[in-house]
């Protein structure tokens, strides 16, 4: 990933020459970040953590070459507080923008032992943004939140966010003569939908075979699957600039006496290409999945045994693709497959990870307002 960021830095002289259609002014935003801890395991931490963090940002853009931005975010288990101050350069046109961040960041991790870990060092990253209205932009980015060479620790983040431009948003035309009016009005506007999904879980976990303790992958046995209903909502500025949100809830996939339900939320960038009445689209974003495990109380030799209740959360990048066909001018139906979320968890054997993959095959209908 650092190679990608370095390549982005090398292309800065080219991207900065692109036509810029956003005026100077202040902006603010909010986002969700998946943050990974990499490097040396600190003595105050029982294992290398990762977080799903809420992040707010604010900044001022003077021109494509001059901009300043600040970030602050929080995550839990263990508690994480981080922030950064950046020089930001970006180039934009009527379709999208690219930007680079270079600055300094800091973070504080509260361990359960009471010994905090403080980090400080360079912070840098790159991202791409897409307009979802005159003032709003949807952004996807990757950055090194902090690179602490003294502690030999990096915090790395993949972030999906929305920002609001107080200066009035993008202008209606660019210096090349292109205009936002060239976009088909039918490609714009809000839409909502309903989907039915079959969600499967696959767990890959390491296991030992024989006395030589040779590691191999285990398919994880019989994993549950759920039937889910999901609500869909989004806004399309153009086929290449669409943002979409999903909320889903499932049936009970547990055995008798066990409630095992699943809920999830997803935020996506959704590019598409149309051929007459057929549309092909992709999904790239972030998902958070929560599984509720609840066991009913039962009797064992006339002794009442209280049932257990616990929740498990999984979060990370989410990708997919689908095809949609127009039924009427405003109504469409589609079929898609996506990796809802992939998360790595500590296995029973120290230092070995389990990989949990949640996949979804779904059919949906959407209505464009």
Secondary structure as UniProt FT lines:
FT   HELIX           2..10
FT   HELIX           12..15
FT   TURN            16..17
FT   STRAND          25..39
FT   TURN            43..44
FT   STRAND          50..63
FT   TURN            64..65
FT   STRAND          66..75
FT   TURN            76..78
FT   STRAND          79..92
FT   STRAND          96..110
FT   TURN            112..113
FT   STRAND          117..131
FT   STRAND          136..148
FT   TURN            149..152
FT   STRAND          153..165
FT   TURN            166..167
FT   TURN            175..176
FT   HELIX           180..182
FT   HELIX           185..187
FT   STRAND          189..209
FT   TURN            210..213
FT   STRAND          214..218
FT   STRAND          225..238
FT   TURN            239..240
FT   STRAND          241..250
FT   TURN            256..257
FT   STRAND          258..269
FT   STRAND          272..275
FT   TURN            276..277
FT   STRAND          278..295
FT   STRAND          298..300
FT   TURN            301..302
FT   STRAND          303..305
FT   STRAND          309..326
FT   STRAND          331..346
FT   TURN            350..351
FT   STRAND          353..368
//
